[in-house]
């Protein structure tokens, strides 16, 4: 059974940094892609960043230049390094992973989320 567990959320002030971590119960090498979404109050779920097995990364325009998504298949983790945080980054952040088996069946997995609050 695949489990994704997020950690690292918390309360920070604007301009500060925070690093989230997502640890998988299985080898992350099977996931393509793996990444982060967020859900803010009153808003729709938003893709934040993803990383493919080939090393290609995708970022939401709102976080480009501030966030990075280090992926470590040896540790079965994908992190989200968030710098220069803004109040509008306040949300619950969810780890997401997609795998495709040999029969081309796709499976999608979600973590339970970790809350990030950016406030002075």
N, C-alpha and C positions, 0 to 999 in steps of 0.2 A: 504494500500500500504506500502510495506516495504522500508524503507530508511536506509542506513548506512552512517554516516557522520564522517569522520576522522578529527582529529585536532592534533596539537602539533608538526608539522614539523618545520624545520628551518635550520639554518646554525650553525654548531658547529665545534670545532677543534678536531683533532684526540685525542683519549683518553677520551673525554668527554662523558657525558650521555645525553640521551633524552628520553622522554616518550611520546609515541603516544597514542591517545585514539580514539576508535570507539564507537559511540553511535547509537543504533538502535531505530527506531520509534515504534518497537513492543517489546514484551518480548523476550529476548534473550534465554530464556529457550527452545524455539522451535528449536534453531539452533544446529545442530550436524554434523560436527563441526562448529566453528567460528574461524577465524584467520586472518593472514596477509600474503600478497604476496608483492613482489616488482618488479619493472621494472627499470633496469638501462639502460642508453644509449648504444645501440649496443648489448644488451644482451636479452636473452629470459626471460619471466616472471618466477620468482622463488618463490616457497613456502618458507616463512620465519618461520612461527610458526602457529600451530593450537591447539585448545583446545576443547575437547569433553564435553558433558554434564556430563559424568562420571568422569571428571577431568583428563583424560589422555592428555598429551601434546606431540607434535611432533615439532622438530626443524630441520632446515637445518643444515648440518654439519658446515657450515661457521659461524653460530651464536651460536652454543652450548657453554654454559658456559658464554656467554656475554648477551644474550637476555632472557627475561622471558615474559610469556603471562598471566597476571592476568585477570581472567574473573569474572565479578560480575553480576550475573543474577538479583540481586535486583535493580541494577542501570541501567540495560540493556546496559552494556558496556563491551568491551574487550580492554585492553590496550596492548601496547608493550613497555616494559621497555628495553631500549637499553643502555648497558654500554660498556665502552672501545671501542668506535666507531672508525672505520677505514675508510680511504678514499673509499675503495671498498664497503662500506655500502651505499654510495651515490646512491639514487634511489628515485623514486616515490613509496610510500608505499600505498597499497590498502587493505581495509578491505573486507573480504569475508565471506559469511555465507551460509550454506546449511540447508534446512529444508525438511523433508519428511512427507507427510500427511498420513492420515489413509489408503489411497488407494495406498500407497507406491510410490506416485508421488513425484519426487524430484524437488525442486526449488533452484536456486542459485542466490545470490544477491551480488552486488559489490558496494563499495563506489566510490567516484570520485577521491580519492587519496590525499595524502599529501606529499610534497616534503621534502626530507632530504638530506642535503649537508654536507659532512664531508671534511673540507679543512682547511689548515693552512694559 
